Amino acid sequence: MAPRVWHVGPLMALLSLLDISLSFGGPAVLDSLNFQIDPGERVCLLGRNGTGKTTLMRVIAGEMQPDRGDVFRPNGAVYTRLPQEIPSDVTGSVHDVVFSGLRPNADHHEEEWEREVRVEDLIVRLGLTPEPQFAELSGGLKRRALLARALAGQPDLLLLDEPTNHLDLDSILWLEDFLLTEKISLFFVTHDRAFLRKLATRIIELDRGRLSSWSCDYDTYLVRKEDFLLAEEKQQAAFDKKLAQEEVWLRRGVKARRTRDMGRVARLKAMRSERSARREVSGTAKLQLADAGRSGVKVIDAENLTFAYPGGVPLVRDFSTILTRGDKLGLIGPNGAGKTTFIKLLLGELTPTGGTLKLGTQLEVLYFDQMRAQIDGDKTVAENIADGNETVSVNGRSRHVISYLQDFLFAPDRARTPARVLSGGERNRLLLARLFTKPANVLVMDEPTNDLDAETLDLLEELLVEYEGTLIVVSHDRDFLDNVVTSTLVFEGEGRIGEYVGGYSDWLTEKAKLAKAKEEAVAGLAEPGRKTPGSPTPATPKARKLTNKERRELEELPARIEALETEQTELAAKLADPVFYKNETTKFAEVKTRLDVIEMEHAKSFARWEELEALNIANA
């Protein structure tokens, strides 16, 4: 019997699903779901990548029919869904695209000028301009245009699938405030935990085809979910123990065909059916970066760096920093500010138009692309990892590609499917699996958190926190930045880039302090150089001059550091050579010890050079 869709009166729930089921040949993606959304609710849907979250959204939006069950919707209700992927059939200017999202005037009575004002307001508030053609926009700007189109129709229920992907921080903050102010009923999927915490009035989770509802905040949900899984594990262990005992009883033989024995056999059969129907919790991804030899202590030394394309305005202006091994650097800035260009500049892929750039020694750079361009959709998941081979080398050890992909939660049958059918989160995990086979001591990641489920995101954070190499990450995920980076570069406009200690929250705190100091200065409470009556004038400490011995030491240190780095490179190459390890086993420990000594000497020499150079500059 075909599923029915009921249109109900305005006093009813905004949406009700009754016993909805849907499968694609395997285990049910949606298994007898019962669910309701009331007007004014903002419901966040959580679940592992590939569990069917997008499928559920399509059923709610009416784009897909369930195998069985009933869908109840109010008469005349408009549901608008903003998908993860950018559709290929959208044409016209930005204005035309946004305007096409308006409801027909017959359904939503407005003056034409009101409709035009609403469209223009959305375009401005999302940082767009009306004239450019949609096809010419970057991926991030296309997402913003589609979001504006979805909002233009003032839907009764707005369905957002990863709405913060490819949006910059200003757009995300605006979207949060807009959705809260407009009191839109919302059903959304997101990986952005700060966005979830601010918006969700209720959390639901899709797990093994079933829905569970959690009427609490996200942090409470995490605690309750952990307790629930532990209780489920204990219950299943007790069930399995009882089943094993009954199987032993049956193997010993039923002594008589009495009613109670036949009843016990029947109960055993029922237990077997229940056990075979059980769907196990998905495993946890195992993320591990391939080891690479250490880079030099100093990774990047930029001084007064400036860059502009021919005939263009400077994207980077007078930027200076020293990036050392182990630093974890976060980049924040609007879309189009030049973050990707800046990364290429820091890595020496672009020549600066002003200033100097020095790269350290032994750099092994690995790049994570936000557009996932390194994945070939026509190849299978396994072929994308091993290029048609059956094995892949990870940390010098050969592993079967299917076994390796299982670490990233790809079942064997999923590993043999074309990559183009993967969900956004699965594509992200595939790219991580591909990259993590390659050794690196400098890791560059452009929006690595897009589409990742909460569990994989937590594991990625732990991996990056413990990573001993250097990390440069572009992200608009505020929690991710707070948890991972040690310093933050913020694109502040006109080519200026500010550097702040800590993550996103630390930058906000510092920004607030600077704003307050500026206000006080304007008000005359803390004018620069103004002396409070009666207060003594602080003495300016004068930097001491270098002694002749220190000057000679400063002149000799660069050659000393270079010699140490050269020997470091040679010894590291020896240790990485299997022939040396095989033929010179007795010398292996000696070389390793010498390498450790050199690294310590190099660190001390570099620190001493920085100290003397600072004194030299202060007296210049």
N, C-alpha and C positions, 0 to 999 in steps of 0.2 A: 504494500500500500504506500502510495506517495506521501511524503510529509506535507503537512498543511501549514499555511501561514495565515494567522488570524490578525485582523485589524480591529483594535479594541478602543474603547472610549478614553477620553483624556484623563479620567480619574484613576485609571489603572496604572500599573508600572510602565515605565518607559520601554522596557524590553523584558520578555520572559521566554526562557527556553525550557521545554518540557521533554525529558527523556530523549535528548538529541544524541544520535550515534552516527559515526561516519568512519569508514575505513577505506584503504586503498589496496586491498588484497592481503595485507598482513594484520598484525594486531590493531585493534580499533584506535584510531587517532583521537576520536571523541567517543567516549563510552558511557552512554546513558546519562548525559549531563543535564542537570537541573540548575537553572541560574536566573537571576532577576536583577535588573538595574532600575533604581528609582530615580525620578527627576532630581537633578542637583548633585547626584553622586559623581565622584571622580574615582573610577575603579582602575587599579593597576594590575595587569596580568603578568605574572612571572612564570618562568619555566625554562628548562634546559633548551639549548638550541636544537631545533629539529623535532620538538615534541608536538607541534601543531598549533602554536599560538596564532600564526598568520591564518591558518585554516579556520580557526574559531572566529577570528575577526571577519573573515570573508562570509562565513555563515551568518553572523550577526548583521552584516551590511547587506545581505541578500544577494551576494555575488556567487554564492555556492549553496546548493541544496543538500541537506543531510540525507543519509540513507533512510532514517526513520526519526520520528519525533515531531513536535510542533513548535513553531515560532510565533509568538504573540507580539504584535506591534500596534501602537496607537494609530488611529486613523490620521492620515496626512503627515505623519512624522517623517522627517528627513534625516537620514543617516549618511554621513560623509566619512569616507575612509582615506587616510593619507598613507600610501604604501611605503615600504622600505625602498624599493627600487624606483628609479626615475623612468616613467613610461616613455616609449619611443615615438608615440603618436601625437605629442603635444607640439603645436605650431603657433606662430604668431608672436606679436610683441608681448612684453611683460604685462602691459596694460590689458591686452586682449585676453591673455591667459587668466589673469585675476578676475576680470569682468565676467568671463565664462562661468565662474563659480557661483554667480548670483542666482537666486531662485527666480523663476518666472514671475513677473509682476502680478499675474493672475492669482498666484498662490501667496504672494507676500507683498501687500500693497504699500508702495513707496513712491514718492516723487522721483523723477529721473535724476534730478540734481542730487537727491539724497543718496541714491545708489552710486552716482559718480564720486561723490565726496567720500563715501565709505571705501571705495576701491582705491582712491588716491591716498587716503589715510593709511590703509594697510600697506600700500607700496612704500610709503615714506617710513612708516614705523618698522618695517622689516629691512630697511636699508637698501631698497631697490630703486631703480630708475625706470620709468614707464616705457621709454623708447626702444631699448635693445631687444633684438629677437631672442626668444627663449633658447633656440638651438645654439646661440653663440655664447651663452652663459657658462660659467664654471659649474662643477657639480654642486658646490655649496650654494651658489646663487639660484640654481634650478630648484633645489630643495626649498629655499625660502619662497620662491615664486609659487610653487605648488602648495605650500602651507598657506600663503595668502589667499590662493584660490579656494582652498578648503574652508578657511575662516569667512570668506566673503558671503557664503550662502547662509550664514548664521544657522548651522544645523542644530537639530534637537539633540542629537547624539553625535559627538565627534570622535572618530576612531583614529588613533595615532599609533603607527607602528614605528618605533624608534625615532621619535620626532626631533631629538637633539643631534642626530647624526649630521655631520657636516655643517652644523650651525656654529657660529662663533659665540663667545661668552655673552656679548651684549645682546645678541639675538635670543639666546637661551633665557637670560634674565628677563628680557622683554616678554617672551612667550609665557614664562611662569606668571608674571604679573598680569598679563592679558587674560589668561585662562582663569585666574583667581578673580579678577575684577568683573569679567563678563559672566561669571557664574554658569559656564557652559557644562552640561552633562558630558562626562568624558569617560572613554574606555581606552586605555593606552598600554603599550608595551615599551619599556625603556630599560637601558643598562645604566643610566645616569642616576646614581643613588641620591644625589642632592635634589635632583628634579623630582624623584619619587617621594622623598621625605616631605617636600614642600607641598606637593599637589594631592597625593593619594588620600582619599577618605576611607578607602577599603582596599585590601590586597587579596587577590585570588591567585591560585597557583594551579597550573595544568601539569599533572605528573602521571605518567603511565595511563593516559586517556581519561583520567578523572579530575574533577575540579574540587578544590578545597578553598574555603573562604576564611580570611583572617581579618577580623575587625579590630585592628590595632596598627600602631606605627611600625615602620620597617625594622627598627632595631629590636622591638619586642617580638616581631614575626621571626627574626633570625633565631632568637632564644627558644621560642615555642616550637619552631620547625625542628630544631635539633632535638628537643625533648620528644617530639612526636616520632622522629625516625628511630630514636633509641628504644622507645616503647614498642614500635612496630618490629624492630629487630628482635627484641626479647619475646614478643608474642609469636613471631614466626619460628624462632628457635624452639620454643615450647611445643608448637604444633609439629615441627619436624621430628622432635624427640618422641612424641606420642605416636606419630605415623610409623617411625622405625620400630617401636615396640609392637605395634599391631602387625607389622609385616613379619616380625619374628614369630608372633603367635600363629599367624596363618601358615608359615613354613613348617611349623611343628605339627600341623594337621588339625582339622576340626574333629574332635573325638566323637561327636554324635550330631546327627542332623536335628538338633533341637532348635526351637524358635529363637532362643536367645543367641545361639551361635550364628544362625543365618542372619539375624539382625546385626550382629557384630561384623559379619562379612560385608553386609550392605553398607554399614557405616564406614568401613575401611575403603570400599570402592568410592564412596562420596569424598573421603579425605584425599584419595589419589587424584580425583578430578579437580578438587580445589587446589591441590599442590601444583598440578600441571598447568592450571590456568593462572597461577601467580605470575605477575610481571615484576621482575626484580628492579630495584633502584639502579639507575644508570651509574656506572663507575665514575671515578674522579680522574680527570685528565692528569697526566704525568708530564710536566713541562721541565725540560732540562736543556740549557744552552750548551753547545759544543765548546769545549775549552780551546782557547788560543793562548799563545805565549803572551806574557805581559808586554804592554807598551812601555815606552819611556815614561818617566814620572810626569813630565810636561807634555800634554797632548796637543793643545792649541795655545798659541801666544799671539793675540791680536792687539794691535796698537793703532788707534785713530783710524780704524777701518772705515772706508767709505765705498759705496757701490751705487752706480746708476747705469741703466741701459742707455745706449747712444740716443741723445735727444730727450731723455726722460729725466724726471726729478729723482733725487737720491732716495733709494729704498733703505739704505743704511748710511748713517752719518756719524762720523767720529766715534766709532764704537771701539772700546778697549776691554779686554778681559784676558785672564789666564785660566785655562781649563787644565786641571791636573788629573792623573789617573784615579779613577774611583768616583769622580764627581758625577752627579746626576742632575742634569740641567733640564728644566721645563721651559717651554716657549708658549707664551700667550699672546694673542693678537687677533684683530678682525680678519675675516676672510679677505684675501687680496692685499694684505699688508706686506707680503713678501717673505713669509716665514720659510717657504721652500727654497726661495732664492738665497735667503740668509744661511740656511743649512749648507747649500752648495758652496757658498762663499767660505764658510768656516772649514769645509772639508777640502778646499783647494780646487774644486771643480770649476769655479769662476775666478777670474783675476780681478782683484779689487782695483777701483779707479783712484783710490787714495789710501794712504796708510800702509802698514806692513802686516804680513801674516806669516807665522812660522809654525810648521807642523812638527810634532814629535816623531820619534823613531818607532819602528816596528808596529805601525798602525794596521790593524785588520778591521776594516769597516764593513758593517752589515746594515742594510737599509730595508725598512719595513714601509711599504707604500700604501697610503690610505685608499687609493683607488683599486688596489688588489690587481694591478696590471700584470703582475708576475704569474698569474694563474691563467692557464689555457683552458677555456670552457669546453673545448671539443675533446680534450684528453680526459681520461678517468682520473679519479682522485689519486690512485696509486701512481699513474704515469706522471702526474705533476710533481710527485716527490722524487721518483727514481728514474725518470726519463726512459721508461720502458724496461728497466732492469728489475729483477726480483728482489735485490738486496739494496740496502742503503748504508753508508758508512757514517756512524755517529761516534764521535770521540775516539776515532781510530778502530772502532769495533764494528764488524759487519752484522747487520740485522735484517731480517726479512721485512720487506716494506709493509706487509699486512700487519705484522706484529707491531712495528713502529707506529703505524697509524692508529692502532688500538689504544696506544698511550694518549692519543688526542681524541678518543671517544668515537672513532670511525669503525663501525662493525665491518667484517669482511665483505658483506654484500654491498655496503655503502662505499667501501674503498674501490669497488669495481664499477661504480656508476660515473657518468660524465660529470665533470665539475660544474657545468652550467646549471644543474638541477639543485645544487646546494642552496641552503638558506644563507642569509647574510652572515649569521654567526658561524655556520659551518665553513664558509669561505674564509672567514677570519682565522679559524682554527687551522685550516689547511695551509694558509700562508705562514702561520707560526711554525707548523710542522716542517714546512719546506725550508724556512730560514734557519731553524734551530739545528739543522744538519751541518751548517757551515760554521766554522770557527770564527770568533770575532772577539776583539777586545775594545771596540768602539761600536756601540749599538745605537742606530738612529731609527726612531719609530715615529711615524706620522699617523696620529689618531689610532693607536693600537686597540683602544677599548670599544670601538664601534661594533655593535651587534653581539658582543660577547655576553654569555649568561653570567649570573652572579658568581657561581662557583669557579668558573674558568677565570673570571676577572680577579677574584681573590688570589688564585694560584699564580696568575701572571704578576700581580703586585708583589707577592712573596718572592718570586723568582728575581724580579728586578731589584728589590731591596737588598737581596743577598748577592747580587751580581757584583763581581770584583772589578769589572771593566768600567768604561766610561759610557754614560747614557745621555743621549740628547733626545728629548721626547716632545712632540707637539701634541697637545691635548686640550680639550675644552671640558674634560671631566674633572670637576673640582675636587671630589674625594680622591680620585686617582693621583692628582698632583700633590695633594696634602700628604698622601701615604707614601709616595715614592721619591719625589725630587728633593734635593738638598739646596737648590737655588733656582730662581725663576727669572727669565728674561721677558720683559713686557714691551710690546711694540706700542709706543705712546704717541705715534703720529709724526709726520714730517721727517721720517728717517731716524728718529730718536728711539733708542732702546734702553730701558732702565733695567738695572740688575738688582734683585732683592734676595735676601737670604730666606730659605724656606719655600713653602708651597703657596697655593692660592690664598689660604686664609691669612698667612703671614704677610702676603702682599697687600691684602685688603686692610689689615691692621696698620701697616706702614703707610699706606695711601691715606687712611683716615688721619693719622698723626700729621702727615705733611699738609693735608688740607686744613687741619685745625691751626697749625703753626702759621699757615698763610693768612687765615682769617684774623688771627691775633695780630699779625704784622700789619695787615691793612687797617685794623682798628686802633693801631698805635700802642697795643699792649706789649708787643714784642718786636719792635722795629729793629731791623738788622743794624747793629752798630750803636743802638741807643743805650745809654748808660742810665741805670736807675739811680736816682739821687742817693748819695751816701754809700753806694756800692763801690768797692775798689776795682780798679782796672786790672783784669787778669794779665799776668805776665805771659808773653808768648815764648814758649820754650824754644831755644835755639839748638838745631841739630848739630851734633859734634862733627868735626871734620875727620876724614879718614887719615890714619897714620900712613907713613911711607910703606910700611910692611903690608898694611891692608890694601893699599893701592896696587902693589905688586901681586898680592893674592887675588885681587879682583881681575887683573889682567890675565892671570894664569888659569883661573877657574874654567872659562869656556872650553879651553883646549883639554883640560882635565875631564870635564863632563863629556865632551865628545869622544875622548878615548875610552871612557867607561862604557858609553853607549855602544861603541863599536865592538868592544869585547863582549858586552852583554848580548849583542846580536849574534856574534859568532858562537858563543856558548849555547844560546837558545837553539840555534840551528843544529848543533851537535846533538843536543838532547832529543830533538825531534826526528833525528835520522835513525831509522830502524837498524841500519847496518852498524852504526856506532854502538847502539844498545846491545846488538848481538855479539859483536866482535870484541868490544872493549868493556865488558861487564864490570870489571874491577875498577875502571876509571869513571864509571857513570856517577857514582856517589861523590867522587872527588870533584867532578865538573859541576854537579848540582850544588855542592857546598860553595864552590867558588862563585857560582852565579848568584847565590843568596848574599854573599859578602859584597859583590859588586853592586847589587841593588841597594844595599844599605849605604855603601859609600856614595853611590850616585844620589840618593835622597839627601844625605848630609851635605854633599857638595852643592847640590842645587839650592837647598835651603840657605846655605852660607852665601851663595852668589846673590840670592834675592835680598838678603840682609844688607850686604855691602852695596849692592846696586841702589837700594832705597836710600842709604846714607849719601851715596854719591849724587843722586838726583836732588836730594834735599839741600845740598850745598852748591848745586850748579848755579 
